[in-house]
Amino acid sequence: MTQSMWEQASDQFEDTAHKVSRAASGVPGVFEDGVASARRAVRQGGDATTELMNDTKKRVQQYPMETVAVTFAAGIAAGVAIGWLIRGK
């Protein structure tokens, strides 16, 4: 009876070691996939930012007065909103 308990424990240990080994062998692949996805997202974000900056430069050059007016209006609106928030406290 004692021998069968040791055999069972040994079998369970071998089974667990095998499962851990399989799980550990899959981790680097998952990690590499995650890194590749992160790099791809950063690259796409950089491309989108560059495109947005180029479009913004073109619009500012094409419509300089409208740009100044919109920027001024946005500044006034932000100032009013901040003033209301400060006064409300």
C-alpha positions as CSV (number, residue, x, y, z in Angstrom):
1,M,0.0,0.0,0.0
2,T,2.8,2.4,0.8
3,Q,4.5,1.6,-2.5
4,S,1.3,2.5,-4.4
5,M,1.1,5.9,-2.7
6,W,4.7,6.6,-3.7
7,E,3.9,5.5,-7.3
8,Q,0.9,7.7,-7.5
9,A,2.8,10.7,-6.1
10,S,5.6,10.0,-8.6
11,D,3.1,9.7,-11.5
12,Q,1.4,13.0,-10.5
13,F,4.8,14.7,-10.2
14,E,5.8,13.5,-13.7
15,D,2.5,14.6,-15.1
16,T,2.8,18.0,-13.5
17,A,6.4,18.4,-14.7
18,H,5.3,17.5,-18.2
19,K,2.5,20.1,-18.1
20,V,4.8,22.8,-16.8
21,S,7.3,22.0,-19.5
22,R,4.7,22.3,-22.2
23,A,3.3,25.5,-20.8
24,A,6.8,27.0,-20.5
25,S,7.7,26.1,-24.1
26,G,4.7,28.1,-25.3
27,V,5.5,31.3,-23.3
28,P,8.3,32.7,-25.6
29,G,6.1,32.4,-28.7
30,V,3.2,34.3,-27.0
31,F,5.6,36.9,-25.7
32,E,7.1,37.4,-29.2
33,D,3.7,37.7,-30.7
34,G,2.8,40.4,-28.1
35,V,6.0,42.3,-28.8
36,A,5.4,42.2,-32.6
37,S,1.8,43.5,-32.1
38,A,3.0,46.3,-29.9
39,R,5.7,47.3,-32.4
40,R,3.1,47.2,-35.2
41,A,0.7,49.4,-33.2
42,V,3.5,51.9,-32.4
43,R,4.5,52.1,-36.0
44,Q,0.9,52.6,-37.2
45,G,0.4,55.3,-34.5
46,G,3.5,57.1,-35.6
47,D,2.4,57.0,-39.3
48,A,-1.0,58.3,-38.3
49,T,0.6,61.1,-36.3
50,T,2.8,62.1,-39.2
51,E,-0.1,62.1,-41.6
52,L,-2.2,64.3,-39.1
53,M,0.7,66.8,-38.8
54,N,1.1,67.0,-42.5
55,D,-2.6,67.6,-43.1
56,T,-2.6,70.2,-40.3
57,K,0.3,72.1,-41.8
58,K,-1.5,72.1,-45.2
59,R,-4.7,73.4,-43.7
60,V,-3.0,76.1,-41.8
61,Q,-1.2,77.3,-44.9
62,Q,-4.4,77.2,-47.0
63,Y,-6.6,78.9,-44.3
64,P,-4.4,81.1,-42.0
65,M,-7.1,83.5,-40.9
66,E,-9.7,80.8,-40.1
67,T,-7.0,79.0,-38.1
68,V,-6.3,82.1,-36.0
69,A,-10.0,82.7,-35.5
70,V,-10.7,79.1,-34.4
71,T,-7.7,79.0,-32.1
72,F,-8.7,82.3,-30.5
73,A,-12.3,81.0,-30.0
74,A,-11.1,77.7,-28.5
75,G,-8.8,79.7,-26.1
76,I,-11.7,81.9,-25.0
77,A,-14.0,78.9,-24.5
78,A,-11.3,77.1,-22.4
79,G,-10.7,80.2,-20.3
80,V,-14.5,80.6,-19.6
81,A,-14.8,76.9,-18.7
82,I,-11.8,77.1,-16.4
83,G,-13.2,80.3,-14.8
84,W,-16.5,78.6,-14.2
85,L,-14.8,75.6,-12.6
86,I,-12.7,77.8,-10.3
87,R,-15.6,80.1,-9.3
88,G,-17.8,77.0,-8.6
89,K,-15.5,75.8,-5.8
